[in-house]
Amino acid sequence: AAHGVLRLVLELNGETVCRADPHIGLLHRGTEKLIEYKNYQQALPYMDRLDYVSMMASEHGYSLACEKLLNIEVPRRASVIRVLFLEMTRILNHIGNVCWQGLDVGATTPFFIGFEEREKLMEFYERVSGARMHAAYIRPGGVTADLPLGLCEDIYTWCQQFPARLDEIEELLTGNRIWKQRLVDVGVITANDALDYAFSGVMLRGSGVPFDLRRAQPYEIYPELEFEIPVGTNGDCYDRYLMRLEEMRQSVGIMVQCLNLLEPGPVRVDDRKITPPSREEMKEDMESLIHHFKLYTEGYSPAPGETYTAVEAPKGEFGIYLVSDGTNKPYRCHIR
């Protein structure tokens, strides 16, 4: 997601790459080990920082893993809100991918169009969580807080105008001769190679394998939603670019469906061992104050067990292998 986290030593013949020697690990910060020293709730903010253009997708994978260990199910309204912001995150990621790629080959106009829309999405992030990037909004047990007044209407308005902005980007890039020279038949990956290398997400579907965890292993309210899974045919960079455009269009449709499915109700599980009490309750009830203090100092202790939970993040399968030994800190957390 950032420049400088991977070093590639290339052997070139003109513009053809003959050999590549990747140097990885330049951004290894020991996240998995750090999590072992935090309780389950304190570990959540690390997820935001794994991929700073797909923040809530990472939070969601970790939260689902915790919920499996705790054997809890989030309220329906929380599930709908989660999917709404997960698809918003997918658009955030894909706008960045397409527009940064355009910028790298000299197309500056799509960047300004895309990032104007991206700014609006980050404002939606800020309105629900108080943070534009590292939101920590999706948490074990639901979401941090309910949607503020007026947000649903603003998101719906954005969904109505965004496809036209996407058309502008596509008009500038899709048929552009220079863009096609840079992308067509570049980075070709066959379906067999994609499977052998355990690719996922757009990289896998771009090679013609119709695998999406939202359909293959549904979670949240995805089984109730209508959407298409774009699949490529040539396995090259151009196919993957076209797929990201179509995925953004599908995500807009999912967001509108979520807005229509929103019903009144709680957004956190009704369990004081997991969900903190409100400020109003804490001012009037000593038990609520004690629950709040215990939750934020000690956290909760899931029963001993292990889970592997995977979600369809914008860049592919994001998996969390989480092991509980019955204490308030994860025994092991492996991130895929």
Summary of the structure (lengths in Angstrom):
residues: 336
radius of gyration: 21.2
end to end distance: 15.4
largest distance: 73.7
contacts: 1030
relative contact order: 0.16
helix: 49%
strand: 12%
